[in-house]
Amino acid sequence: MPTEKTDLLTAGNIAKQLGVSDAKVKKAIQELGIKPAAKKGVCNYYAKNDLTKIKSALK
């Protein structure tokens, strides 16, 4: 697990940045098979470069 989490985002934060619902983001993550970069408890954290993949999948 990386020590710096500044470049990691939760599905909720990704949804806020893209202006869509959490459910749509979570569905896109599942369909694309993206694995979290880090996990803390029940929260999954994704890298910022995954944001572009998710954004293109939502179009």
Secondary structure, DSSP 8 states (H G I E B T S, - for coil): --S--TTEE-HHHHHHHHTS-HHHHHHHHHHHT---SEEETTEEEEEHHHHHHHHHHT-
